[in-house]
């Protein structure tokens, strides 16, 4: 970093602007500076020249980090202590947590202070630190202390609960529960989504509420936009977490207290958010993901002999290719979807190629409807919120409503479809119609295995217009196994302006089909509804609960037979949690 320190001084330098934007091909005066620094706790204390177990951002004592709010660290404060001749290195170490014989690298920069630049790290401070390494381990310790010889049985049942969570696009499934040693960041994020219902009933309510408060805190700070109300919610959830976590001290799981740097870091989040803005997923997982692209893959492409030079050349060439693509896009030679345009498109057609390239993402998904779960951002500029059936219908199925009713054991299908058509054709009719007066449907009926839902969910993982898409599946046999019938949120037409989950209904799709009547095509879905249990979320977990309307579900403990999988869960129980933590969009709409 010292090599660029001259450029950070007060004298501006001249920079030639790139080929994009209003200032393209112009020269500008530029003053450089350092931005927020993302690092895990061990690297933070190394960069800040702070003693291990002390906070690199404030002056709180390592013996009780959360005892009372302390002033923030700064270079000025450190310099004052270092130049005080009465303080020895040992005193600086023990009383102030300062490594006195080292200086942070930012001391050479005129407008940088490492104590201010250290940014929140969602991955290591919240997800892997406070949640996985602390709370999950503490819950396991509590179960072993409380249940004694029954602890292995309880932990095994918790693993079964986690393993049979119903399927959802993007959900990490733990087929064997928590029983593996090498945890990744994605594993910890996946466990966070399904952990609350799994431990409910086996640990005290306050312990569940402590975990729920931390997860809620994590999802709030992860939002793309944080206003004053959200900031107050973040502070409120942090206070709840600090209050409820005392149950671990009272139960002798943590008799020594909670002076833990990663948990203490949460207290700085409200201030850091007001300083730097919404973290929006910005954490060390970004650099960890780049490690694969910049280190692992280039190494595998090398011949393993003196690989470093080959890896550097590979990364340089990849950077040049990206720069070339940016340049071509700026000049209009290719568009952002990778489609060749203009003269290059004509040249591709002349040599036997196609100017359409590989096609848009949505086209590839519709052409391969049998692929695994598909979700992601919408890149088409003309896209809008909608639900559309797949392009290709399923084959070797009956083509009449009566035949489909017999095939799938859905005796009400013909009557429900006729009533739907009647209401569609007569939207203002209030008086019920007799069955014999309902319109007949004698056209060919097609069945589809999926539908593509496009919805508005602005975030960093969505497209430029804030749109995302997910594939809703409904198959009688999923890859030769049990049936797969996904659950969906449906807008509540009776109360569309209600806050959160009160404006939504939950349904499970049992059939996607289409038919024609009077020259018009109707795309339909047969669903089984869920009824909301109670008028507020569960006090322990903070999650809404629903019960199936008309499914003959069972009740009782989970079967121990390995043949019982996630595909059987929705047919086997009388009550379910509505998991608002399944993704960040659900957290914003199903609270």
FIMITI-730459 format. One record per residue (C-alpha): residue number from 0; y, x, z. Coordinates in steps of 0.2 Angstrom, whole numbers, plus 2048, in hexadecimal, padded with zeros to 3 digits. Layout:
ATOM  num  v  u  w
ATOM  NUM  Y  X  Z;
...
This chain:
ATOM  num  v  u  w
ATOM  0  800  800  800;
ATOM  1  80C  80F  803;
ATOM  2  80C  812  7F0;
ATOM  3  816  802  7ED;
ATOM  4  821  803  7FD;
ATOM  5  830  80A  7F3;
ATOM  6  831  7FA  7E8;
ATOM  7  832  7F0  7F8;
ATOM  8  843  7F7  7FD;
ATOM  9  854  7EF  7FA;
ATOM  10  856  7F7  7E9;
ATOM  11  850  7EB  7DB;
ATOM  12  846  7F1  7CD;
ATOM  13  845  7EA  7BB;
ATOM  14  836  7E0  7B5;
ATOM  15  832  7DA  7A3;
ATOM  16  82C  7C8  7A5;
ATOM  17  81C  7C2  79D;
ATOM  18  81A  7B8  78E;
ATOM  19  81A  7A7  796;
ATOM  20  827  79C  79F;
ATOM  21  83A  79A  79D;
ATOM  22  83D  7AD  7A0;
ATOM  23  831  7B3  793;
ATOM  24  835  7C4  78B;
ATOM  25  844  7C6  797;
ATOM  26  848  7D4  7A3;
ATOM  27  84B  7CF  7B5;
ATOM  28  851  7D8  7C5;
ATOM  29  842  7D7  7D2;
ATOM  30  841  7DB  7E4;
ATOM  31  82F  7DC  7EA;
ATOM  32  828  7D6  7FB;
ATOM  33  817  7D3  804;
ATOM  34  810  7C2  806;
ATOM  35  803  7BA  812;
ATOM  36  7F4  7C5  816;
ATOM  37  7E3  7BD  817;
ATOM  38  7D6  7C6  822;
ATOM  39  7C8  7C3  82F;
ATOM  40  7CC  7C7  841;
ATOM  41  7C5  7D8  841;
ATOM  42  7CF  7DD  833;
ATOM  43  7DF  7D4  83A;
ATOM  44  7DE  7DF  84A;
ATOM  45  7DC  7EE  840;
ATOM  46  7EB  7EB  835;
ATOM  47  7F6  7E5  843;
ATOM  48  7F0  7F4  84E;
ATOM  49  7EB  7E8  85C;
ATOM  50  7DD  7EA  869;
ATOM  51  7CD  7E0  866;
ATOM  52  7CD  7CF  86E;
ATOM  53  7E0  7CE  86E;
ATOM  54  7EA  7C3  863;
ATOM  55  7F2  7CC  854;
ATOM  56  800  7BF  853;
ATOM  57  806  7BC  864;
ATOM  58  806  7C5  875;
ATOM  59  7FA  7BA  87F;
ATOM  60  7EF  7C3  88B;
ATOM  61  7DD  7C6  885;
ATOM  62  7D7  7BF  896;
ATOM  63  7DD  7AE  892;
ATOM  64  7E4  7AC  880;
ATOM  65  7E8  799  882;
ATOM  66  7EF  799  893;
ATOM  67  801  797  88E;
ATOM  68  80B  79A  87E;
ATOM  69  811  7AB  87C;
ATOM  70  81E  7B3  871;
ATOM  71  819  7BA  860;
ATOM  72  816  7CC  85D;
ATOM  73  822  7D6  852;
ATOM  74  825  7E7  84C;
ATOM  75  835  7E8  856;
ATOM  76  82B  7E3  866;
ATOM  77  81E  7F1  862;
ATOM  78  82B  7FE  85F;
ATOM  79  834  7FA  86F;
ATOM  80  824  7FD  879;
ATOM  81  81F  80D  86F;
ATOM  82  830  815  872;
ATOM  83  830  811  884;
ATOM  84  82C  821  88C;
ATOM  85  825  819  89C;
ATOM  86  816  811  893;
ATOM  87  806  81B  890;
ATOM  88  7FA  817  882;
ATOM  89  7EE  810  88F;
ATOM  90  7FB  804  896;
ATOM  91  7FF  7FE  884;
ATOM  92  7EC  7FB  881;
ATOM  93  7E8  7F2  891;
ATOM  94  7F8  7E9  895;
ATOM  95  7FF  7E5  883;
ATOM  96  7F0  7E6  878;
ATOM  97  7F8  7F3  86D;
ATOM  98  7F0  802  865;
ATOM  99  7FF  80E  869;
ATOM  100  7F9  81D  85E;
ATOM  101  7F9  813  84E;
ATOM  102  806  809  844;
ATOM  103  803  7FA  839;
ATOM  104  805  7FE  826;
ATOM  105  813  7F1  824;
ATOM  106  81F  7FC  82F;
ATOM  107  823  805  81F;
ATOM  108  829  7F5  816;
ATOM  109  83B  7EF  819;
ATOM  110  837  7DC  819;
ATOM  111  825  7DB  81F;
ATOM  112  81D  7D9  830;
ATOM  113  80A  7D8  831;
ATOM  114  80B  7CD  840;
ATOM  115  814  7C0  836;
ATOM  116  80A  7C2  826;
ATOM  117  7F9  7BF  82D;
ATOM  118  7F5  7AE  826;
ATOM  119  7E8  7A1  82C;
ATOM  120  7D6  7A4  827;
ATOM  121  7CD  793  826;
ATOM  122  7BC  79B  823;
ATOM  123  7BA  7A8  831;
ATOM  124  7C6  7A0  83E;
ATOM  125  7C0  78E  83D;
ATOM  126  7B1  78B  832;
ATOM  127  7A6  79B  836;
ATOM  128  7AF  7A0  846;
ATOM  129  7B3  791  851;
ATOM  130  7A7  784  849;
ATOM  131  797  78E  844;
ATOM  132  798  79D  850;
ATOM  133  79F  794  85F;
ATOM  134  79C  781  860;
ATOM  135  78B  780  856;
ATOM  136  784  78E  861;
ATOM  137  78B  786  871;
ATOM  138  783  776  86D;
ATOM  139  772  77E  86B;
ATOM  140  775  787  87B;
ATOM  141  779  777  884;
ATOM  142  769  76E  87D;
ATOM  143  75F  77D  884;
ATOM  144  767  77C  895;
ATOM  145  766  769  896;
ATOM  146  755  765  88F;
ATOM  147  74B  774  894;
ATOM  148  73A  773  88C;
ATOM  149  73F  764  881;
ATOM  150  74D  76F  879;
ATOM  151  742  774  86A;
ATOM  152  73D  762  866;
ATOM  153  750  75C  867;
ATOM  154  756  76B  85C;
ATOM  155  748  766  84F;
ATOM  156  74D  754  84F;
ATOM  157  75F  75A  84C;
ATOM  158  759  764  83D;
ATOM  159  750  755  836;
ATOM  160  760  74B  838;
ATOM  161  769  758  82E;
ATOM  162  75B  75A  821;
ATOM  163  75B  747  81D;
ATOM  164  76D  744  81A;
ATOM  165  76F  739  80A;
ATOM  166  773  742  7FB;
ATOM  167  785  744  7F5;
ATOM  168  78D  74F  7E7;
ATOM  169  792  760  7ED;
ATOM  170  789  75E  7FE;
ATOM  171  780  76D  804;
ATOM  172  76E  767  809;
ATOM  173  765  76F  817;
ATOM  174  753  76B  813;
ATOM  175  74D  774  823;
ATOM  176  75C  771  82E;
ATOM  177  765  77F  835;
ATOM  178  756  78B  836;
ATOM  179  75B  79A  82C;
ATOM  180  763  7AA  831;
ATOM  181  76F  7AF  822;
ATOM  182  77E  7A3  823;
ATOM  183  78B  7A3  816;
ATOM  184  79C  79B  816;
ATOM  185  796  78D  80B;
ATOM  186  788  78A  817;
ATOM  187  794  788  826;
ATOM  188  79F  77C  81C;
ATOM  189  790  772  817;
ATOM  190  789  771  829;
ATOM  191  79B  76B  82F;
ATOM  192  799  75C  824;
ATOM  193  789  755  82B;
ATOM  194  789  75C  83D;
ATOM  195  792  74F  847;
ATOM  196  785  740  844;
ATOM  197  777  74D  847;
ATOM  198  77B  751  859;
ATOM  199  782  740  85E;
ATOM  200  776  739  86C;
ATOM  201  770  74A  872;
ATOM  202  77F  752  879;
ATOM  203  78D  74A  884;
ATOM  204  79A  740  87B;
ATOM  205  7A8  74C  87F;
ATOM  206  79E  75A  876;
ATOM  207  79D  750  867;
ATOM  208  7B0  74C  868;
ATOM  209  7B4  75E  869;
ATOM  210  7AA  762  859;
ATOM  211  7B2  753  851;
ATOM  212  7C4  759  856;
ATOM  213  7C1  76A  84E;
ATOM  214  7BA  763  83E;
ATOM  215  7C8  757  83D;
ATOM  216  7D4  765  840;
ATOM  217  7CC  76F  832;
ATOM  218  7CD  761  825;
ATOM  219  7DF  75E  82A;
ATOM  220  7E5  770  827;
ATOM  221  7DB  770  817;
ATOM  222  7E5  763  80F;
ATOM  223  7F0  767  800;
ATOM  224  7FF  75F  807;
ATOM  225  804  75F  819;
ATOM  226  813  755  81F;
ATOM  227  81A  753  830;
ATOM  228  80E  745  834;
ATOM  229  7FF  750  82F;
ATOM  230  806  75E  839;
ATOM  231  807  753  849;
ATOM  232  7F5  74E  846;
ATOM  233  7F0  760  845;
ATOM  234  7F8  763  856;
ATOM  235  7F0  754  85D;
ATOM  236  7DE  759  857;
ATOM  237  7E1  76A  85E;
ATOM  238  7E6  763  86F;
ATOM  239  7D6  758  86F;
ATOM  240  7CB  766  86B;
ATOM  241  7D2  771  879;
ATOM  242  7D0  762  885;
ATOM  243  7BE  75D  87F;
ATOM  244  7B7  76F  87E;
ATOM  245  7B8  770  891;
ATOM  246  7A7  768  891;
ATOM  247  7A0  778  88C;
ATOM  248  7A7  781  89B;
ATOM  249  7A2  772  8A7;
ATOM  250  790  773  8A0;
ATOM  251  78F  786  8A3;
ATOM  252  78D  78A  891;
ATOM  253  79E  793  891;
ATOM  254  7A2  796  8A4;
ATOM  255  7AD  7A5  89F;
ATOM  256  7B9  79A  895;
ATOM  257  7C0  79A  884;
ATOM  258  7CA  7AA  882;
ATOM  259  7C4  7AC  870;
ATOM  260  7CF  7B3  863;
ATOM  261  7C9  7A8  854;
ATOM  262  7CB  798  85F;
ATOM  263  7DC  79E  865;
ATOM  264  7E2  7A1  853;
ATOM  265  7E1  78E  851;
ATOM  266  7F0  78C  85C;
ATOM  267  7FB  796  84F;
ATOM  268  7F6  78A  840;
ATOM  269  804  77E  842;
ATOM  270  812  78B  843;
ATOM  271  809  795  834;
ATOM  272  808  785  82A;
ATOM  273  81B  782  82C;
ATOM  274  81E  794  827;
ATOM  275  812  797  819;
ATOM  276  80E  785  813;
ATOM  277  7FD  77C  812;
ATOM  278  7EF  788  812;
ATOM  279  7E6  77D  806;
ATOM  280  7D6  786  807;
ATOM  281  7DE  797  806;
ATOM  282  7D3  7A3  810;
ATOM  283  7C8  7B2  80F;
ATOM  284  7BB  7A8  806;
ATOM  285  7C5  7AB  7F6;
ATOM  286  7C3  7BE  7F8;
ATOM  287  7B1  7BC  7FC;
ATOM  288  7AE  7B2  7EC;
ATOM  289  7B8  7BF  7E2;
ATOM  290  7AC  7CC  7EA;
ATOM  291  79E  7C5  7DF;
ATOM  292  7A8  7C6  7CF;
ATOM  293  7B0  7D6  7D2;
ATOM  294  7A2  7E0  7DB;
ATOM  295  791  7D9  7DA;
ATOM  296  791  7D3  7C7;
ATOM  297  799  7E3  7C1;
ATOM  298  78D  7EE  7CB;
ATOM  299  77E  7E4  7C3;
ATOM  300  785  7E7  7B2;
ATOM  301  786  7FA  7B5;
ATOM  302  777  807  7B3;
ATOM  303  778  80A  7C6;
ATOM  304  77C  81C  7C4;
ATOM  305  78E  820  7C9;
ATOM  306  791  80D  7C9;
ATOM  307  7A3  80D  7CF;
ATOM  308  7AB  813  7BF;
ATOM  309  7A1  807  7B5;
ATOM  310  7A6  7F9  7C1;
ATOM  311  7B9  7FD  7BF;
ATOM  312  7B8  7FD  7AC;
ATOM  313  7AF  7EC  7AC;
ATOM  314  7BC  7E5  7B7;
ATOM  315  7CA  7EC  7AC;
ATOM  316  7C2  7E5  79D;
ATOM  317  7C0  7D4  7A5;
ATOM  318  7D2  7D4  7AA;
ATOM  319  7D8  7D8  799;
ATOM  320  7CE  7CA  792;
ATOM  321  7D6  7BE  79E;
ATOM  322  7E7  7C5  79A;
ATOM  323  7E3  7C3  787;
ATOM  324  7DE  7B1  78A;
ATOM  325  7EE  7AD  794;
ATOM  326  7F8  7B5  785;
ATOM  327  7EF  7AB  778;
ATOM  328  7F2  79B  782;
ATOM  329  804  79F  783;
ATOM  330  805  7A2  771;
ATOM  331  7FC  791  76D;
ATOM  332  7ED  79A  765;
ATOM  333  7E1  792  771;
ATOM  334  7E3  783  77D;
ATOM  335  7DE  783  790;
ATOM  336  7CD  77B  78D;
ATOM  337  7C8  789  782;
ATOM  338  7CA  780  771;
ATOM  339  7CF  78B  763;
ATOM  340  7DF  784  75A;
ATOM  341  7EA  788  74C;
ATOM  342  7E6  795  73F;
ATOM  343  7D8  79C  74A;
ATOM  344  7D0  78B  74A;
ATOM  345  7D0  78B  737;
ATOM  346  7C9  79C  736;
ATOM  347  7BB  797  742;
ATOM  348  7B7  788  736;
ATOM  349  7B7  794  727;
ATOM  350  7AA  79F  72F;
ATOM  351  79F  791  734;
ATOM  352  7A5  78F  745;
ATOM  353  7AC  77F  74E;
ATOM  354  7BE  77E  753;
ATOM  355  7B9  773  761;
ATOM  356  7B2  781  76B;
ATOM  357  7A5  77C  778;
ATOM  358  7AE  76B  77B;
ATOM  359  7B6  764  78A;
ATOM  360  7AD  764  79B;
ATOM  361  7AB  751  79B;
ATOM  362  7A3  751  78A;
ATOM  363  796  75D  78F;
ATOM  364  792  753  79F;
ATOM  365  791  742  796;
ATOM  366  785  74A  789;
ATOM  367  77A  751  797;
ATOM  368  779  742  7A2;
ATOM  369  769  748  7AA;
ATOM  370  770  758  7B0;
ATOM  371  772  75B  7C3;
ATOM  372  781  754  7CD;
ATOM  373  791  757  7C4;
ATOM  374  7A2  757  7CC;
ATOM  375  7B3  760  7C9;
ATOM  376  7C4  75F  7C3;
ATOM  377  7CA  755  7B4;
ATOM  378  7D2  760  7A6;
ATOM  379  7D5  753  799;
ATOM  380  7E8  74E  798;
ATOM  381  7E4  73C  793;
ATOM  382  7D8  739  7A1;
ATOM  383  7DB  72B  7AE;
ATOM  384  7D2  723  7BD;
ATOM  385  7C3  719  7B7;
ATOM  386  7B0  717  7B9;
ATOM  387  7A6  718  7A9;
ATOM  388  793  717  7A6;
ATOM  389  78A  725  79E;
ATOM  390  78A  727  78B;
ATOM  391  777  726  78A;
ATOM  392  76D  717  790;
ATOM  393  75C  719  799;
ATOM  394  74D  716  78D;
ATOM  395  73C  70C  78F;
ATOM  396  744  6FF  79A;
ATOM  397  745  6EC  798;
ATOM  398  754  6E6  78E;
ATOM  399  756  6D5  796;
ATOM  400  75D  6D1  7A8;
ATOM  401  74C  6C8  7AC;
ATOM  402  742  6D7  7A7;
ATOM  403  74D  6E3  7B1;
ATOM  404  74C  6D7  7C0;
ATOM  405  739  6D8  7C0;
ATOM  406  739  6EB  7BC;
ATOM  407  744  6F0  7CA;
ATOM  408  740  6E1  7D6;
ATOM  409  751  6DA  7D6;
ATOM  410  74E  6C7  7D4;
ATOM  411  761  6C3  7D6;
ATOM  412  767  6CE  7C8;
ATOM  413  768  6C0  7BA;
ATOM  414  771  6B4  7C6;
ATOM  415  77D  6C1  7CC;
ATOM  416  781  6C7  7BB;
ATOM  417  784  6B6  7B5;
ATOM  418  790  6B2  7C3;
ATOM  419  799  6C3  7C0;
ATOM  420  79C  6BE  7AE;
ATOM  421  7A2  6AC  7B3;
ATOM  422  7AF  6B4  7BF;
ATOM  423  7B4  6C0  7B2;
ATOM  424  7B7  6B3  7A5;
ATOM  425  7BF  6A7  7B1;
ATOM  426  7C9  6B2  7BE;
ATOM  427  7D4  6A3  7C4;
ATOM  428  7C5  697  7C7;
ATOM  429  7C3  694  7DA;
ATOM  430  7B6  686  7DA;
ATOM  431  7A4  68D  7D9;
ATOM  432  79B  68A  7C9;
ATOM  433  789  682  7C9;
ATOM  434  77B  68E  7C3;
ATOM  435  778  684  7B4;
ATOM  436  78A  685  7AE;
ATOM  437  78A  698  7B0;
ATOM  438  78B  6A2  79F;
ATOM  439  77B  6A8  798;
ATOM  440  778  6BA  794;
ATOM  441  76C  6BC  785;
ATOM  442  772  6CD  77E;
ATOM  443  769  6DE  780;
ATOM  444  76B  6E6  791;
ATOM  445  76C  6F8  793;
ATOM  446  769  702  7A3;
ATOM  447  771  713  7A7;
ATOM  448  76D  720  7B3;
ATOM  449  77E  725  7B8;
ATOM  450  791  721  7B8;
ATOM  451  7A0  72D  7B7;
ATOM  452  7AD  729  7C4;
ATOM  453  7BF  731  7C1;
ATOM  454  7CB  72F  7D0;
ATOM  455  7DB  736  7D6;
ATOM  456  7D9  744  7E3;
ATOM  457  7E7  751  7E2;
ATOM  458  7E1  762  7E9;
ATOM  459  7DE  773  7E3;
ATOM  460  7CD  76F  7DD;
ATOM  461  7D3  761  7D2;
ATOM  462  7DB  762  7C1;
ATOM  463  7EE  763  7BD;
ATOM  464  7EF  751  7BE;
ATOM  465  7E6  74F  7CF;
ATOM  466  7D7  747  7C7;
ATOM  467  7C5  74B  7CB;
ATOM  468  7B5  743  7C5;
ATOM  469  7A4  741  7CD;
ATOM  470  793  73A  7C6;
ATOM  471  78B  72B  7CF;
ATOM  472  779  72B  7CD;
ATOM  473  76D  71C  7CD;
ATOM  474  75B  720  7C8;
ATOM  475  74A  718  7CC;
ATOM  476  743  72A  7CD;
ATOM  477  74D  73A  7CF;
ATOM  478  744  748  7C7;
ATOM  479  733  740  7C9;
ATOM  480  736  73D  7DC;
ATOM  481  73D  72F  7E6;
ATOM  482  74B  723  7E0;
ATOM  483  75D  729  7E1;
ATOM  484  76A  71C  7E3;
ATOM  485  77B  723  7E8;
ATOM  486  788  71B  7F4;
ATOM  487  79A  718  7EE;
ATOM  488  7AB  712  7F5;
ATOM  489  7B2  702  7EE;
ATOM  490  7C4  6FC  7F0;
ATOM  491  7C5  6ED  7FC;
ATOM  492  7CE  6E0  7F1;
ATOM  493  7D1  6D5  800;
ATOM  494  7DB  6E3  809;
ATOM  495  7E0  6F1  7FD;
ATOM  496  7EF  6F7  807;
ATOM  497  7E6  6FA  817;
ATOM  498  7E6  70B  81E;
ATOM  499  7D7  717  81C;
ATOM  500  7C5  710  81C;
ATOM  501  7CB  6FE  81F;
ATOM  502  7D0  6FD  80D;
ATOM  503  7BF  702  807;
ATOM  504  7AD  6FB  805;
ATOM  505  79D  705  805;
ATOM  506  790  700  7F8;
ATOM  507  77F  708  7F2;
ATOM  508  77C  707  7DF;
ATOM  509  76C  6FF  7DA;
ATOM  510  76E  6FD  7C7;
ATOM  511  77B  702  7B9;
ATOM  512  77A  6F7  7AA;
ATOM  513  784  6F0  79C;
ATOM  514  783  6E0  791;
ATOM  515  78D  6D8  783;
ATOM  516  794  6C6  783;
ATOM  517  79F  6BE  776;
ATOM  518  7A2  6CF  76E;
ATOM  519  7A8  6D8  77E;
ATOM  520  79E  6E5  788;
ATOM  521  79D  6E4  79A;
ATOM  522  798  6F3  7A5;
ATOM  523  791  6EE  7B6;
ATOM  524  789  6F5  7C6;
ATOM  525  77D  6EC  7D1;
ATOM  526  781  6F2  7E3;
ATOM  527  77B  6EE  7F5;
ATOM  528  789  6ED  801;
ATOM  529  78B  6F5  812;
ATOM  530  795  6EC  820;
ATOM  531  7A1  6F5  82B;
ATOM  532  79A  6F6  83D;
ATOM  533  7A9  6F2  849;
ATOM  534  7BB  6F3  846;
ATOM  535  7BE  706  84A;
ATOM  536  7B5  716  848;
ATOM  537  7A8  71D  854;
ATOM  538  7B1  724  863;
ATOM  539  7A6  733  864;
ATOM  540  7A5  739  852;
ATOM  541  7B5  730  84B;
ATOM  542  7AA  72A  83D;
ATOM  543  7A9  718  837;
ATOM  544  798  710  837;
ATOM  545  790  703  82B;
ATOM  546  780  6F9  82A;
ATOM  547  777  6F3  81A;
ATOM  548  779  6E1  815;
ATOM  549  769  6DD  80E;
ATOM  550  75D  6EC  80E;
ATOM  551  74E  6EB  819;
ATOM  552  752  6FB  822;
ATOM  553  747  702  831;
ATOM  554  74D  709  841;
ATOM  555  748  716  84E;
ATOM  556  746  729  84E;
ATOM  557  744  733  83E;
ATOM  558  733  735  837;
ATOM  559  72C  746  83A;
ATOM  560  722  745  82A;
ATOM  561  729  752  81D;
ATOM  562  727  745  80F;
ATOM  563  736  73C  817;
ATOM  564  745  744  80D;
ATOM  565  757  740  80A;
ATOM  566  753  734  7FC;
ATOM  567  74A  728  809;
ATOM  568  758  728  816;
ATOM  569  763  719  80F;
ATOM  570  753  70E  80F;
ATOM  571  74D  712  821;
ATOM  572  75B  70F  82D;
ATOM  573  766  700  833;
ATOM  574  776  70A  836;
ATOM  575  77F  718  82D;
ATOM  576  78F  723  830;
ATOM  577  79C  723  822;
ATOM  578  79E  736  821;
ATOM  579  7B1  739  81E;
ATOM  580  7AD  74C  81E;
ATOM  581  7A2  74B  80F;
ATOM  582  7B1  753  805;
ATOM  583  7C4  754  807;
ATOM  584  7C8  745  7FC;
ATOM  585  7BD  73A  807;
ATOM  586  7C6  740  817;
ATOM  587  7D6  73A  810;
ATOM  588  7D0  729  80B;
ATOM  589  7C3  724  818;
ATOM  590  7CB  729  828;
